[in-house]
Amino acid sequence: MTRAGLSLAEVEATVLDAERLADELEALGAEAGPEAPLFSRALRTMARNLRLALIAPPDETVLLKMVLGLETTIRRVSVRNLSLGDSVPPSQRATLPPPPGLAPQEVWEKASDRGPETARCPAPKESEIRAKAHVPAKKSG
C-alpha cells in the first residue's frame, strides 16, 4: 500500500530511524550536548505524529511534508552528532594532516609554491562595455 507516493514500509523505516536516533541521543546522555534531550523529544514527537497520520489519513501533501520533515530532522541531528567532537567548523578543518613533527603554520611558512592564491590576477581585458563607461563629472556648485 502506498500513500503520497511512498510505501508504508518506507514511512515506517523513517519512523524507526528517528526512534533509533532518539535512543542513541538518550544513551549518550550529557556527551550528546545540552540540546540532545530537545532533539530526542522532537524526533519522537515527529515519529509519533507520522504514525498517527498513517492511521487517520490526512491530506496526501501533508503526509509527504511530514515524512520529508522527519527525514530532514534525522539528517540534521545525525550530522550534528557526528561533528560534536570537532571544535573547528567543517570549513576550517584541514584536508590533509601536516607532516609528522610540523605544525600547519610551519608547513605554510616553508612552502615555496602555495598555488593559485599567491598568483597575480591578469589585467582585465579591454572591452566594449568598459570603453563606453565613463565616470560622471562632479557638478560644481
LOZAZA-924973 format. One line per field, with one value per atom (N, C-alpha, C, O): residue number from 0; residue in three letters; atom name; x, y, z. Coordinates in Angstrom, 3 decimals, always signed. Example, Ala and Ser with C-alpha at 12.3 -4.5 7.8 and 13.67 -1.06 7.14 Angstrom:
<pts>
k	(0, 0, 0, 0, 1, 1, 1, 1)
r	(ala, ala, ala, ala, ser, ser, ser, ser)
a	(N, CA, C, O, N, CA, C, O)
u	(+13.190, +12.300, +13.200, +14.236, +12.850, +13.670, +12.900, +13.409)
v	(-5.690, -4.500, -3.300, -3.319, -2.250, -1.060, +0.030, +1.138)
w	(+7.800, +7.800, +7.800, +8.465, +7.080, +7.140, +7.870, +8.039)
</pts>
This chain:
<pts>
k	(0, 0, 0, 0, 1, 1, 1, 1, 2, 2, 2, 2, 3, 3, 3, 3, 4, 4, 4, 4, 5, 5, 5, 5, 6, 6, 6, 6, 7, 7, 7, 7, 8, 8, 8, 8, 9, 9, 9, 9, 10, 10, 10, 10, 11, 11, 11, 11, 12, 12, 12, 12, 13, 13, 13, 13, 14, 14, 14, 14, 15, 15, 15, 15, 16, 16, 16, 16, 17, 17, 17, 17, 18, 18, 18, 18, 19, 19, 19, 19, 20, 20, 20, 20, 21, 21, 21, 21, 22, 22, 22, 22, 23, 23, 23, 23, 24, 24, 24, 24, 25, 25, 25, 25, 26, 26, 26, 26, 27, 27, 27, 27, 28, 28, 28, 28, 29, 29, 29, 29, 30, 30, 30, 30, 31, 31, 31, 31, 32, 32, 32, 32, 33, 33, 33, 33, 34, 34, 34, 34, 35, 35, 35, 35, 36, 36, 36, 36, 37, 37, 37, 37, 38, 38, 38, 38, 39, 39, 39, 39, 40, 40, 40, 40, 41, 41, 41, 41, 42, 42, 42, 42, 43, 43, 43, 43, 44, 44, 44, 44, 45, 45, 45, 45, 46, 46, 46, 46, 47, 47, 47, 47, 48, 48, 48, 48, 49, 49, 49, 49, 50, 50, 50, 50, 51, 51, 51, 51, 52, 52, 52, 52, 53, 53, 53, 53, 54, 54, 54, 54, 55, 55, 55, 55, 56, 56, 56, 56, 57, 57, 57, 57, 58, 58, 58, 58, 59, 59, 59, 59, 60, 60, 60, 60, 61, 61, 61, 61, 62, 62, 62, 62, 63, 63, 63, 63, 64, 64, 64, 64, 65, 65, 65, 65, 66, 66, 66, 66, 67, 67, 67, 67, 68, 68, 68, 68, 69, 69, 69, 69, 70, 70, 70, 70, 71, 71, 71, 71, 72, 72, 72, 72, 73, 73, 73, 73, 74, 74, 74, 74, 75, 75, 75, 75, 76, 76, 76, 76, 77, 77, 77, 77, 78, 78, 78, 78, 79, 79, 79, 79, 80, 80, 80, 80, 81, 81, 81, 81, 82, 82, 82, 82, 83, 83, 83, 83, 84, 84, 84, 84, 85, 85, 85, 85, 86, 86, 86, 86, 87, 87, 87, 87, 88, 88, 88, 88, 89, 89, 89, 89, 90, 90, 90, 90, 91, 91, 91, 91, 92, 92, 92, 92, 93, 93, 93, 93, 94, 94, 94, 94, 95, 95, 95, 95, 96, 96, 96, 96, 97, 97, 97, 97, 98, 98, 98, 98, 99, 99, 99, 99, 100, 100, 100, 100, 101, 101, 101, 101, 102, 102, 102, 102, 103, 103, 103, 103, 104, 104, 104, 104, 105, 105, 105, 105, 106, 106, 106, 106, 107, 107, 107, 107, 108, 108, 108, 108, 109, 109, 109, 109, 110, 110, 110, 110, 111, 111, 111, 111, 112, 112, 112, 112, 113, 113, 113, 113, 114, 114, 114, 114, 115, 115, 115, 115, 116, 116, 116, 116, 117, 117, 117, 117, 118, 118, 118, 118, 119, 119, 119, 119, 120, 120, 120, 120, 121, 121, 121, 121, 122, 122, 122, 122, 123, 123, 123, 123, 124, 124, 124, 124, 125, 125, 125, 125, 126, 126, 126, 126, 127, 127, 127, 127, 128, 128, 128, 128, 129, 129, 129, 129, 130, 130, 130, 130, 131, 131, 131, 131, 132, 132, 132, 132, 133, 133, 133, 133, 134, 134, 134, 134, 135, 135, 135, 135, 136, 136, 136, 136, 137, 137, 137, 137, 138, 138, 138, 138, 139, 139, 139, 139, 140, 140, 140, 140)
r	(met, met, met, met, thr, thr, thr, thr, arg, arg, arg, arg, ala, ala, ala, ala, gly, gly, gly, gly, leu, leu, leu, leu, ser, ser, ser, ser, leu, leu, leu, leu, ala, ala, ala, ala, glu, glu, glu, glu, val, val, val, val, glu, glu, glu, glu, ala, ala, ala, ala, thr, thr, thr, thr, val, val, val, val, leu, leu, leu, leu, asp, asp, asp, asp, ala, ala, ala, ala, glu, glu, glu, glu, arg, arg, arg, arg, leu, leu, leu, leu, ala, ala, ala, ala, asp, asp, asp, asp, glu, glu, glu, glu, leu, leu, leu, leu, glu, glu, glu, glu, ala, ala, ala, ala, leu, leu, leu, leu, gly, gly, gly, gly, ala, ala, ala, ala, glu, glu, glu, glu, ala, ala, ala, ala, gly, gly, gly, gly, pro, pro, pro, pro, glu, glu, glu, glu, ala, ala, ala, ala, pro, pro, pro, pro, leu, leu, leu, leu, phe, phe, phe, phe, ser, ser, ser, ser, arg, arg, arg, arg, ala, ala, ala, ala, leu, leu, leu, leu, arg, arg, arg, arg, thr, thr, thr, thr, met, met, met, met, ala, ala, ala, ala, arg, arg, arg, arg, asn, asn, asn, asn, leu, leu, leu, leu, arg, arg, arg, arg, leu, leu, leu, leu, ala, ala, ala, ala, leu, leu, leu, leu, ile, ile, ile, ile, ala, ala, ala, ala, pro, pro, pro, pro, pro, pro, pro, pro, asp, asp, asp, asp, glu, glu, glu, glu, thr, thr, thr, thr, val, val, val, val, leu, leu, leu, leu, leu, leu, leu, leu, lys, lys, lys, lys, met, met, met, met, val, val, val, val, leu, leu, leu, leu, gly, gly, gly, gly, leu, leu, leu, leu, glu, glu, glu, glu, thr, thr, thr, thr, thr, thr, thr, thr, ile, ile, ile, ile, arg, arg, arg, arg, arg, arg, arg, arg, val, val, val, val, ser, ser, ser, ser, val, val, val, val, arg, arg, arg, arg, asn, asn, asn, asn, leu, leu, leu, leu, ser, ser, ser, ser, leu, leu, leu, leu, gly, gly, gly, gly, asp, asp, asp, asp, ser, ser, ser, ser, val, val, val, val, pro, pro, pro, pro, pro, pro, pro, pro, ser, ser, ser, ser, gln, gln, gln, gln, arg, arg, arg, arg, ala, ala, ala, ala, thr, thr, thr, thr, leu, leu, leu, leu, pro, pro, pro, pro, pro, pro, pro, pro, pro, pro, pro, pro, pro, pro, pro, pro, gly, gly, gly, gly, leu, leu, leu, leu, ala, ala, ala, ala, pro, pro, pro, pro, gln, gln, gln, gln, glu, glu, glu, glu, val, val, val, val, trp, trp, trp, trp, glu, glu, glu, glu, lys, lys, lys, lys, ala, ala, ala, ala, ser, ser, ser, ser, asp, asp, asp, asp, arg, arg, arg, arg, gly, gly, gly, gly, pro, pro, pro, pro, glu, glu, glu, glu, thr, thr, thr, thr, ala, ala, ala, ala, arg, arg, arg, arg, cys, cys, cys, cys, pro, pro, pro, pro, ala, ala, ala, ala, pro, pro, pro, pro, lys, lys, lys, lys, glu, glu, glu, glu, ser, ser, ser, ser, glu, glu, glu, glu, ile, ile, ile, ile, arg, arg, arg, arg, ala, ala, ala, ala, lys, lys, lys, lys, ala, ala, ala, ala, his, his, his, his, val, val, val, val, pro, pro, pro, pro, ala, ala, ala, ala, lys, lys, lys, lys, lys, lys, lys, lys, ser, ser, ser, ser, gly, gly, gly, gly)
a	(N, CA, C, O, N, CA, C, O, N, CA, C, O, N, CA, C, O, N, CA, C, O, N, CA, C, O, N, CA, C, O, N, CA, C, O, N, CA, C, O, N, CA, C, O, N, CA, C, O, N, CA, C, O, N, CA, C, O, N, CA, C, O, N, CA, C, O, N, CA, C, O, N, CA, C, O, N, CA, C, O, N, CA, C, O, N, CA, C, O, N, CA, C, O, N, CA, C, O, N, CA, C, O, N, CA, C, O, N, CA, C, O, N, CA, C, O, N, CA, C, O, N, CA, C, O, N, CA, C, O, N, CA, C, O, N, CA, C, O, N, CA, C, O, N, CA, C, O, N, CA, C, O, N, CA, C, O, N, CA, C, O, N, CA, C, O, N, CA, C, O, N, CA, C, O, N, CA, C, O, N, CA, C, O, N, CA, C, O, N, CA, C, O, N, CA, C, O, N, CA, C, O, N, CA, C, O, N, CA, C, O, N, CA, C, O, N, CA, C, O, N, CA, C, O, N, CA, C, O, N, CA, C, O, N, CA, C, O, N, CA, C, O, N, CA, C, O, N, CA, C, O, N, CA, C, O, N, CA, C, O, N, CA, C, O, N, CA, C, O, N, CA, C, O, N, CA, C, O, N, CA, C, O, N, CA, C, O, N, CA, C, O, N, CA, C, O, N, CA, C, O, N, CA, C, O, N, CA, C, O, N, CA, C, O, N, CA, C, O, N, CA, C, O, N, CA, C, O, N, CA, C, O, N, CA, C, O, N, CA, C, O, N, CA, C, O, N, CA, C, O, N, CA, C, O, N, CA, C, O, N, CA, C, O, N, CA, C, O, N, CA, C, O, N, CA, C, O, N, CA, C, O, N, CA, C, O, N, CA, C, O, N, CA, C, O, N, CA, C, O, N, CA, C, O, N, CA, C, O, N, CA, C, O, N, CA, C, O, N, CA, C, O, N, CA, C, O, N, CA, C, O, N, CA, C, O, N, CA, C, O, N, CA, C, O, N, CA, C, O, N, CA, C, O, N, CA, C, O, N, CA, C, O, N, CA, C, O, N, CA, C, O, N, CA, C, O, N, CA, C, O, N, CA, C, O, N, CA, C, O, N, CA, C, O, N, CA, C, O, N, CA, C, O, N, CA, C, O, N, CA, C, O, N, CA, C, O, N, CA, C, O, N, CA, C, O, N, CA, C, O, N, CA, C, O, N, CA, C, O, N, CA, C, O, N, CA, C, O, N, CA, C, O, N, CA, C, O, N, CA, C, O, N, CA, C, O, N, CA, C, O, N, CA, C, O, N, CA, C, O, N, CA, C, O, N, CA, C, O, N, CA, C, O, N, CA, C, O, N, CA, C, O, N, CA, C, O, N, CA, C, O, N, CA, C, O, N, CA, C, O, N, CA, C, O, N, CA, C, O, N, CA, C, O)
u	(+0.845, +0.000, +0.887, +1.913, +0.490, +1.251, +0.351, -0.861, +0.999, +0.315, +1.260, +2.443, +0.773, +1.556, +2.790, +3.835, +2.665, +3.787, +4.837, +5.879, +4.594, +5.545, +4.918, +3.728, +5.718, +5.192, +5.159, +5.930, +4.270, +4.177, +5.470, +5.831, +6.167, +7.441, +8.488, +9.276, +8.495, +9.436, +9.130, +10.037, +7.866, +7.468, +7.830, +8.362, +7.545, +7.862, +9.370, +9.824, +10.155, +11.617, +12.113, +13.035, +11.511, +11.876, +11.538, +12.323, +10.373, +9.960, +10.926, +11.328, +11.300, +12.227, +13.607, +14.262, +14.050, +15.332, +15.285, +16.235, +14.177, +14.028, +14.056, +14.716, +13.344, +13.325, +14.691, +15.101, +15.399, +16.746, +17.693, +18.474, +17.619, +18.476, +18.134, +19.030, +16.852, +16.439, +16.980, +17.417, +16.952, +17.515, +19.003, +19.508, +19.717, +21.158, +21.466, +22.402, +20.686, +20.889, +20.686, +21.454, +19.653, +19.390, +20.479, +20.836, +21.009, +22.068, +23.364, +24.117, +23.625, +24.832, +24.763, +25.791, +23.577, +23.407, +24.045, +23.811, +24.862, +25.486, +26.502, +26.788, +27.050, +28.026, +27.419, +28.124, +26.121, +25.456, +25.231, +24.829, +25.482, +25.316, +24.024, +23.147, +23.919, +22.749, +21.442, +20.365, +21.521, +20.295, +19.788, +18.700, +20.544, +20.182, +18.790, +18.048, +18.389, +17.022, +15.953, +14.906, +16.212, +15.247, +15.150, +14.056, +16.311, +16.312, +15.618, +14.835, +15.910, +15.310, +13.787, +13.061, +13.315, +11.877, +11.248, +10.161, +11.929, +11.392, +11.298, +10.299, +12.334, +12.318, +11.184, +10.470, +11.028, +9.964, +8.573, +7.675, +8.407, +7.112, +6.789, +5.665, +7.778, +7.546, +7.242, +6.389, +7.941, +7.693, +6.289, +5.582, +5.883, +4.546, +3.474, +2.491, +3.668, +2.693, +2.582, +1.497, +3.704, +3.690, +2.943, +2.188, +3.155, +2.412, +0.910, +0.102, +0.540, -0.880, -1.453, -2.614, -0.643, -1.113, -1.405, -2.251, -0.716, -0.989, -2.306, -2.985, -2.658, -3.900, -5.095, -6.074, -5.016, -6.090, -5.582, -5.013, -5.779, -5.105, -5.418, -6.577, -4.362, -4.534, -4.424, -4.376, -4.388, -4.173, -2.832, -1.891, -2.734, -1.504, -0.310, +0.807, -0.546, +0.533, +1.052, +2.257, +0.157, +0.555, +1.403, +2.422, +0.991, +1.747, +3.150, +4.131, +3.241, +4.542, +5.429, +6.623, +4.859, +5.630, +6.095, +7.200, +5.266, +5.653, +6.831, +7.765, +6.784, +7.872, +9.155, +10.216, +9.057, +10.248, +10.807, +12.024, +9.929, +10.382, +11.115, +12.137, +10.598, +11.250, +12.599, +13.577, +12.664, +13.936, +14.966, +16.139, +14.542, +15.457, +15.974, +17.162, +15.086, +15.493, +16.475, +17.458, +16.214, +17.131, +18.521, +19.521, +18.581, +19.887, +20.596, +21.793, +19.860, +20.483, +21.017, +22.123, +20.234, +20.676, +21.853, +22.792, +21.821, +22.930, +24.213, +25.263, +24.146, +25.335, +25.842, +27.050, +24.937, +25.334, +26.056, +27.065, +25.554, +26.188, +27.542, +28.448, +27.699, +28.990, +30.050, +31.224, +29.631, +30.604, +30.715, +31.373, +30.074, +30.111, +31.532, +31.874, +32.360, +33.706, +34.638, +35.729, +34.234, +35.094, +34.865, +33.744, +35.929, +35.789, +35.915, +35.539, +36.447, +36.650, +35.516, +35.205, +34.888, +33.822, +34.370, +35.560, +33.510, +33.975, +34.741, +35.679, +34.356, +35.030, +36.458, +37.255, +36.786, +38.114, +39.016, +40.181, +38.505, +39.297, +40.300, +40.030, +41.450, +42.476, +42.029, +41.389, +42.366, +42.008, +43.036, +42.686, +44.284, +45.342, +46.094, +46.318, +46.485, +47.257, +48.655, +49.169, +49.281, +50.639, +51.592, +51.261, +52.773, +53.750, +54.091, +53.987, +54.493, +54.811, +55.891, +56.899, +55.672, +56.649, +56.534, +57.283, +55.619, +55.467, +54.051, +53.070, +53.978, +52.685, +52.213, +53.040, +50.918, +50.426, +51.082, +51.341, +51.353, +51.987, +53.392, +53.811, +54.119, +55.482, +55.457, +56.308, +54.479, +54.360, +54.073, +54.635, +53.202, +52.847, +54.059, +54.285, +54.832, +55.996, +57.079, +57.782, +57.225, +58.259, +57.839, +58.684, +56.564, +56.081, +56.570, +56.399, +57.181, +57.680, +56.590, +56.447, +55.837, +54.766, +53.441, +53.049, +52.764, +51.500, +50.307, +49.163, +50.547, +49.442, +48.819, +49.422, +47.612, +46.975, +46.643, +46.461, +46.556, +46.171, +47.244, +46.946, +48.506, +49.558, +49.842, +50.591, +49.252, +49.478, +48.768, +47.701, +49.366, +48.734, +47.598, +47.688, +46.545, +45.422, +45.821, +46.508, +45.405, +45.725, +44.987, +43.911, +45.589, +44.946, +43.671, +43.656, +42.605, +41.364, +41.543, +42.225, +40.913, +40.997, +40.117, +39.112, +40.525, +39.701, +38.436, +38.484, +37.334, +36.078, +35.267, +35.506, +34.326, +33.449, +32.640, +32.401, +32.228, +31.431, +32.267, +31.795, +33.523, +34.380, +34.661, +34.746, +34.801, +35.081, +33.903, +34.103, +32.686, +31.507, +31.251, +30.602, +31.761, +31.517, +32.392, +33.534, +31.843, +32.613, +32.227, +31.117, +33.152, +32.908, +32.197, +32.682, +31.048, +30.328, +31.144, +31.771, +31.111, +31.831, +31.108, +29.879, +31.886, +31.266, +30.649, +31.222, +29.477, +28.816, +29.381, +29.528, +29.684, +30.215, +29.057, +28.074, +29.196, +28.162, +27.771, +26.857)
v	(-1.183, +0.000, +1.242, +1.283, +2.234, +3.476, +4.646, +4.628, +5.656, +6.914, +8.022, +7.967, +9.018, +10.184, +9.755, +10.401, +8.669, +8.198, +7.446, +7.089, +7.195, +6.478, +5.169, +5.116, +4.123, +2.870, +2.972, +3.720, +2.223, +2.244, +1.726, +2.137, +0.832, +0.317, +1.434, +1.492, +2.322, +3.453, +4.414, +4.900, +4.677, +5.588, +4.966, +5.649, +3.678, +3.006, +2.961, +3.093, +2.776, +2.780, +4.146, +4.227, +5.212, +6.562, +6.756, +7.334, +6.274, +6.387, +5.607, +6.097, +4.402, +3.588, +4.246, +4.179, +4.882, +5.611, +6.742, +6.958, +7.451, +8.560, +8.049, +8.632, +6.968, +6.414, +5.869, +6.008, +5.250, +4.743, +5.888, +5.789, +6.968, +8.121, +8.759, +9.186, +8.826, +9.365, +8.485, +8.999, +7.168, +6.251, +6.485, +6.503, +6.667, +6.912, +8.210, +8.263, +9.244, +10.518, +10.359, +10.889, +9.632, +9.428, +8.583, +8.815, +7.604, +6.750, +7.537, +7.252, +8.523, +9.332, +10.234, +10.566, +10.624, +11.483, +12.843, +13.506, +13.265, +14.592, +14.728, +15.838, +13.597, +13.643, +14.197, +14.778, +14.019, +14.443, +15.946, +16.462, +16.652, +18.095, +18.513, +17.689, +19.803, +20.288, +20.222, +20.172, +20.222, +20.199, +18.789, +18.623, +17.776, +16.389, +16.012, +15.388, +16.356, +15.997, +16.652, +16.057, +17.857, +18.538, +17.840, +17.641, +17.470, +16.760, +15.407, +15.008, +14.716, +13.405, +13.523, +12.742, +14.498, +14.708, +15.085, +14.613, +15.931, +16.339, +15.143, +14.978, +14.320, +13.142, +12.191, +11.682, +11.960, +11.048, +11.613, +10.877, +12.912, +13.539, +13.474, +13.151, +13.781, +13.724, +12.296, +12.087, +11.316, +9.916, +9.496, +8.836, +9.870, +9.528, +10.180, +9.536, +11.449, +12.144, +11.498, +11.420, +11.044, +10.401, +9.064, +8.725, +8.318, +7.054, +7.325, +6.610, +8.351, +8.697, +9.148, +8.876, +9.833, +10.300, +9.127, +9.232, +8.019, +6.846, +6.179, +5.588, +6.279, +5.665, +6.530, +6.036, +7.816, +8.759, +9.617, +10.684, +9.167, +9.781, +11.260, +11.642, +12.093, +13.495, +13.615, +12.614, +14.800, +15.075, +14.471, +14.468, +13.961, +13.332, +14.294, +13.882, +15.541, +16.532, +16.731, +16.873, +16.741, +16.903, +15.713, +15.885, +14.513, +13.314, +13.365, +13.050, +13.756, +13.850, +14.877, +14.640, +16.010, +17.039, +16.535, +16.859, +15.751, +15.195, +14.237, +14.270, +13.380, +12.437, +13.190, +12.890, +14.156, +14.929, +15.707, +15.797, +16.268, +16.995, +16.083, +16.469, +14.878, +13.935, +13.493, +13.409, +13.210, +12.815, +13.936, +13.678, +15.159, +16.299, +16.444, +16.687, +16.296, +16.395, +15.286, +15.526, +14.078, +12.961, +13.287, +13.086, +13.790, +14.125, +15.219, +15.121, +16.253, +17.363, +16.926, +17.303, +16.132, +15.671, +14.718, +14.773, +13.844, +12.910, +13.657, +13.340, +14.640, +15.423, +16.189, +16.281, +16.734, +17.482, +16.575, +16.973, +15.362, +14.431, +13.971, +13.749, +13.822, +13.404, +14.473, +14.164, +15.728, +16.814, +17.362, +18.379, +16.695, +17.196, +17.272, +18.235, +16.281, +16.253, +17.261, +17.510, +17.835, +18.779, +20.189, +20.696, +20.815, +22.185, +23.173, +24.339, +22.694, +23.545, +23.283, +22.123, +24.328, +24.106, +23.420, +23.535, +22.704, +21.959, +22.809, +22.320, +24.076, +24.912, +25.257, +25.675, +25.087, +25.443, +24.235, +24.401, +23.022, +21.826, +21.604, +21.906, +21.077, +20.766, +19.567, +18.651, +19.578, +18.446, +17.334, +16.158, +17.681, +16.697, +17.074, +18.258, +16.102, +16.453, +16.902, +16.467, +17.771, +18.188, +17.016, +16.059, +17.081, +16.010, +15.860, +16.826, +14.670, +14.460, +15.424, +15.638, +15.987, +16.875, +18.329, +19.162, +18.665, +20.052, +20.546, +19.819, +21.771, +22.415, +22.988, +23.247, +23.186, +23.743, +25.078, +25.340, +25.926, +27.220, +27.025, +27.757, +26.045, +25.781, +25.281, +25.651, +24.442, +23.948, +25.113, +25.190, +26.020, +27.173, +28.076, +28.540, +28.321, +29.192, +28.581, +29.312, +27.267, +26.592, +26.341, +26.059, +26.438, +26.134, +27.179, +28.378, +26.724, +27.660, +27.956, +29.098, +26.954, +27.160, +26.975, +25.850, +28.046, +27.978, +27.889, +27.886, +27.820, +27.638, +28.932, +29.999, +28.841, +29.972, +31.158, +32.266, +30.965, +32.101, +33.185, +34.326, +32.843, +33.854, +34.415, +35.382, +33.816, +34.286, +35.616, +35.863, +36.448, +37.728, +37.510, +36.680, +38.260, +38.196, +38.899, +39.920, +38.373, +39.048, +40.385, +40.561, +41.308, +42.610, +42.399, +41.598, +43.104, +42.922, +43.350, +44.327, +42.593, +42.903, +44.113, +44.357, +44.850, +45.974, +45.410, +44.443, +46.010, +45.525, +46.705, +47.860, +46.379, +47.391, +48.081, +49.288, +47.314, +47.876, +48.863, +49.946, +48.486, +49.395, +50.667, +51.753, +50.543, +51.711, +52.679, +53.891, +52.170, +53.031, +53.650, +54.691, +53.009, +53.525, +54.743, +54.823, +55.660, +56.851, +57.277, +57.020, +57.921, +58.390, +59.731, +60.632, +59.872, +61.146, +62.279, +62.110, +63.405, +64.569, +65.133, +65.107, +65.641, +66.221, +67.564, +68.361, +67.776, +69.045, +70.085, +69.853, +71.209, +72.284, +73.112, +73.346, +73.519, +74.408, +74.658, +75.448)
w	(+0.000, +0.000, +0.000, +0.679, -0.753, -0.803, -0.468, -0.682, +0.062, +0.364, -0.009, +0.327, -0.691, -1.105, -1.893, -1.821, -2.640, -3.449, -2.654, -3.204, -1.371, -0.520, -0.062, +0.250, -0.023, +0.514, +2.030, +2.630, +2.633, +4.090, +4.716, +5.819, +4.022, +4.535, +4.601, +5.544, +3.597, +3.601, +4.744, +5.420, +4.949, +6.031, +7.376, +8.251, +7.544, +8.803, +9.028, +10.165, +7.968, +8.107, +8.573, +9.384, +8.069, +8.500, +9.976, +10.728, +10.381, +11.789, +12.677, +13.732, +12.263, +13.052, +13.138, +14.178, +12.046, +12.077, +13.100, +13.853, +13.112, +14.063, +15.497, +16.357, +15.751, +17.109, +17.509, +18.661, +16.565, +16.843, +17.193, +18.139, +16.430, +16.690, +18.036, +18.764, +18.367, +19.668, +20.799, +21.828, +20.613, +21.615, +21.785, +22.908, +20.663, +20.721, +21.467, +22.264, +21.210, +21.903, +23.407, +24.211, +23.765, +25.188, +25.838, +26.993, +25.104, +25.644, +25.856, +26.787, +24.998, +25.149, +26.373, +26.964, +26.746, +27.917, +27.720, +26.710, +28.698, +28.669, +27.539, +27.090, +27.074, +25.974, +24.694, +23.868, +24.528, +23.296, +23.232, +22.190, +24.317, +24.313, +24.989, +25.249, +25.268, +26.012, +25.218, +25.813, +23.883, +23.082, +22.823, +22.271, +23.203, +22.896, +23.384, +22.625, +24.619, +25.041, +24.168, +23.916, +23.713, +22.838, +21.484, +20.954, +20.927, +19.645, +19.785, +18.923, +20.868, +21.105, +21.192, +20.577, +21.952, +22.092, +20.754, +20.420, +19.992, +18.687, +17.735, +17.035, +17.714, +16.838, +17.226, +16.362, +18.516, +18.969, +18.658, +18.249, +18.853, +18.574, +17.085, +16.703, +16.245, +14.801, +14.346, +13.484, +14.924, +14.569, +14.996, +14.234, +16.202, +16.690, +15.808, +15.439, +15.477, +14.632, +13.251, +12.674, +12.739, +11.425, +11.492, +10.581, +12.558, +12.723, +12.834, +12.240, +13.587, +13.712, +12.372, +12.065, +11.579, +10.274, +9.349, +8.461, +9.549, +8.723, +9.117, +8.278, +10.390, +10.865, +10.495, +9.937, +10.805, +10.484, +9.339, +9.570, +8.111, +6.972, +6.761, +6.602, +6.760, +6.388, +4.871, +4.157, +4.416, +3.006, +2.596, +3.388, +1.373, +0.882, +0.948, +1.263, +0.657, +0.683, +2.099, +2.308, +3.063, +4.460, +4.890, +5.559, +4.513, +4.865, +4.260, +4.933, +3.010, +2.351, +3.041, +3.227, +3.420, +4.131, +5.492, +5.930, +6.157, +7.454, +7.314, +8.116, +6.289, +6.053, +5.720, +6.267, +4.830, +4.449, +5.634, +5.798, +6.462, +7.645, +8.618, +9.185, +8.810, +9.720, +9.158, +9.901, +7.851, +7.241, +7.345, +7.616, +7.134, +7.239, +8.670, +8.884, +9.636, +11.037, +11.394, +12.095, +10.915, +11.171, +10.632, +11.321, +9.405, +8.806, +9.599, +9.867, +9.969, +10.704, +12.057, +12.444, +12.776, +14.088, +13.938, +14.732, +12.932, +12.704, +12.395, +12.954, +11.514, +11.153, +12.359, +12.576, +13.135, +14.327, +15.310, +15.892, +15.503, +16.438, +15.942, +16.745, +14.638, +14.095, +14.312, +14.514, +14.269, +14.381, +15.800, +16.014, +16.786, +18.158, +18.703, +19.389, +18.413, +18.957, +18.312, +18.827, +17.212, +16.495, +17.006, +16.982, +17.467, +17.931, +16.778, +16.902, +15.654, +14.482, +13.498, +13.230, +12.951, +11.972, +10.721, +10.429, +9.971, +8.804, +7.796, +7.166, +7.633, +6.644, +7.046, +6.206, +8.321, +8.811, +9.031, +9.393, +8.820, +9.058, +7.941, +6.779, +8.299, +7.310, +6.481, +6.997, +5.209, +4.367, +4.492, +4.391, +4.708, +4.929, +6.189, +6.441, +6.978, +8.167, +7.763, +6.732, +8.564, +8.239, +8.435, +9.137, +7.820, +8.003, +9.484, +10.241, +9.904, +11.312, +11.799, +11.124, +12.949, +13.556, +13.147, +13.656, +12.243, +11.801, +12.104, +11.943, +12.535, +12.741, +11.398, +10.523, +11.221, +9.959, +9.596, +8.421, +10.602, +10.329, +9.771, +8.874, +10.295, +9.808, +8.369, +7.561, +8.056, +6.678, +5.746, +4.654, +6.169, +5.342, +5.107, +3.989, +6.159, +6.046, +5.160, +4.462, +5.175, +4.395, +2.953, +2.103, +2.671, +1.325, +0.339, +0.560, -0.756, -1.762, -2.799, -3.235, -3.187, -4.165, -3.461, -3.151, -3.213, -2.490, -3.428, -2.974, -4.676, -5.606, -6.067, -5.947, -6.594, -7.261, -6.361, -6.867, -5.041, -4.211, -4.159, -3.807, -4.511, -4.493, -5.881, -6.020, -6.903, -8.279, -8.486, -7.924, -9.286, -9.601, -10.586, -11.491, -10.396, -11.324, -12.612, -12.572, -13.739, -15.000, -15.087, -14.514, -15.812, -16.012, -16.816, -17.751, -16.467, -17.225, -18.678, -18.986, -19.547, -20.979, -21.267, -20.598, -22.270, -22.702, -23.330, -24.090, -23.013, -23.577, -24.088, -23.735, -24.909, -25.483, -24.382, -24.439, -23.396, -22.305, -21.500, -21.153, -21.201, -20.440, -21.239, -20.665, -22.530, -23.352, -23.329, -23.414, -23.217, -23.220, -21.849, -21.741, -20.812, -19.462, -19.202, -19.656, -18.482, -18.122, -16.706, -16.239, -16.054, -14.708, -14.819, -15.503, -14.152, -14.251, -13.612, -12.566, -14.264, -13.758, -12.543, -12.467, -11.597, -10.403, -10.774, -11.517, -10.236, -10.503, -9.549, -8.349, -10.113, -9.261, -8.765, -9.468, -7.614, -7.273, -5.959, -5.725)
</pts>
